Amino acid sequence: MAKKLDHDAFLFSGFKVHHELSEVGLSLRDGDGKLKSYEQFERDVLKIHRTYNRSWLKSEYQFAVASAQMAARWQDIEAKKDRYHLQYRTAGDDRVREEHAALHGITLPPDDPFWASYFPPNGWRCRCTAVQVNKGKYPLSDSKEAVRQGEKATTQLDRFGNNKDAIFRFNPGIDEKLFPPKHPYLPKGCGDCKRGIRNLAYNPDNPMCQACTVIATCADKELVRITSKEWIADAIRKASDGKPCKRAITVAPVPEKMLDFCEKNKIDLAPGGLQVTDDGIMHALRPNKKARGAAISTEQMENMAEILEKADIYYDSADDKRNFVFVAEDKGKILKYVFNPNYTARADGKKEKRNLFVTAGIIQVYNINWTKIE
């Protein structure tokens, strides 16, 4: 759940920047199509900046925090749905919107359709919540009437007759989204996309869809980087305590030039990205290697995803090894991270083919005698 919410946050932020920069580009010319003076352009850009990063930023922050909290709560609600009903509650003060106040006290089972669309938050700066209550303590509400009130609470028509608040009809716990899936930052028709990236209706000729591909790729990389760093640190800690878990994690996608090289040279790759196991980590950090000054540091192991991204890639076919060696400089040292493609290994209780991390170490320039992949 946490990973999916983080991914959604990265995507939302990326689309927000995309929209802001698009408006900046459009503000270069005035209504007659003439190029603005720098002074006018600067004033307009600062106005756009204030709109996105002052007027809207706090509301978006508050919504993200509330969504994350309610998504986490939904997991507990799901686990205990046979024991409790769910009750809608407002903050109970004079700042509560009249439409939200009408929802206060609605009590229904967690699997009632009402909660799929009207589980809080139900708008920008919404402070409503939902709590578990003992079955039988409160009478159940009429589901159809509750939905009617929910529709009313999430209806605000703009000057064109469009309902701006309909985007809030989702459940962050069920949908595993931090922000509304139909937020106006996204193009229309995204709900029909088959790509699996925020359910966008993918059209390769649509500039928004082209932006989506770039934003989603960046979000995936950032999430992998953060997740793998935490995972490797945990694996090192547990292995040092004598409790290795025989686990594996993907630290990076297979780089495009490595994919092209393998296809050209008929080298088999396992499905998925580059993986590391706790066995591989501890082999690279073994004491005798450290004693010889040939081991990378714990920090350099934890930052593997980040270092791989800036590394040169070499192919080592000596002695039929068929390894890929990622070489990068870090803190005055030349590091290598070695991966064996399509290697059979057991991890997470499964024996399967993996593009597996074999070892890492500190090398000298004269040791680099492999085929560089361009």
Secondary structure as UniProt FT lines:
FT   HELIX           2..26
FT   TURN            27..28
FT   TURN            31..32
FT   HELIX           38..50
FT   HELIX           51..55
FT   HELIX           57..79
FT   TURN            80..83
FT   STRAND          84..89
FT   TURN            94..95
FT   HELIX           98..101
FT   TURN            102..105
FT   STRAND          107..108
FT   TURN            110..111
FT   HELIX           113..118
FT   TURN            124..125
FT   STRAND          129..134
FT   TURN            135..137
FT   HELIX           143..153
FT   TURN            159..160
FT   HELIX           164..168
FT   HELIX           172..175
FT   TURN            181..182
FT   TURN            184..185
FT   TURN            188..189
FT   HELIX           190..192
FT   TURN            198..199
FT   TURN            204..205
FT   HELIX           207..240
FT   TURN            241..242
FT   STRAND          248..252
FT   HELIX           256..264
FT   TURN            265..266
FT   STRAND          274..277
FT   HELIX           278..284
FT   HELIX           287..291
FT   TURN            292..293
FT   HELIX           298..302
FT   HELIX           304..310
FT   STRAND          312..316
FT   HELIX           318..320
FT   STRAND          323..330
FT   TURN            331..332
FT   STRAND          333..347
FT   TURN            348..349
FT   STRAND          350..363
FT   HELIX           365..367
FT   STRAND          371..372
//
